[in-house]
Amino acid sequence: MAFSFFMELIFATNNPHKLKEVGALLGASFQLCGLREKGITDRLPEDRDTLEGNAMQKARYVYDRYALDCFADDTGLEVDALNGEPGVFSARYSRMGDPVFPEMEVSAGNVKKLLIKMEGMQNRKARFRTVIALVINGTEHLFEGRVEGNITQEPAGTSGFGYDPVFRPDGYEGTFAQMDLSMKNQISHRAIAARKLAEFLKNM
Ligand code: IMP
């Protein structure tokens, strides 16, 4: 008799795109649920100063409060010439420090600020880094995905989101925003980290 096994796992996010992207990488053996589907409406804490810290803080919160196996992610763009900025502050870069662009849509402001801070800089090396933190049966695990690349002189492309228009991954002609979305989703930092998570879960 054929025997099928499904494991329910919470992804501590309300972002339907992330759920779909990571769900596809995990495959049919896993029943992936977002926070809202589980009736969890809390604003999860995310105030640590590293990607690892933030991801684990969110996964721990759900596990400790709701006794549910859970994973969470955090992503940052790390620019070498800016000593790793915006890093853990990638989501709200344009709202903090100097210069700030409170009147602009946040992603457009983030990109504008990055390009201003990098004006005249020759070294444009950068990476996207995603950390996924998993808490399962009370134990903690971390998985990392990185994509190395360069920050372009100006934005190009309309696909994707966030810093995609100014990030050109190594080995490709164009920016993430000039790439077909399904292609980006195969090679992205999030996909690399999610594949490591999937590998771990499948071997459990
Ligand atoms: P989050 O941890 O996934 O919310 O990502 C934090 C911030 O990093 C986002 O608000 C975006 O600005 C940026 N970011 C994360 N992933 C990507 C990506 O794949 N492309 C471009 N920007 C990203």
Residues whose N, C-alpha, C, O or C-beta is under 5 A from the ligand:
A	BS01	IMP	D73 D74 T75 G76 S90 A91 F161 G162 Y163 D164
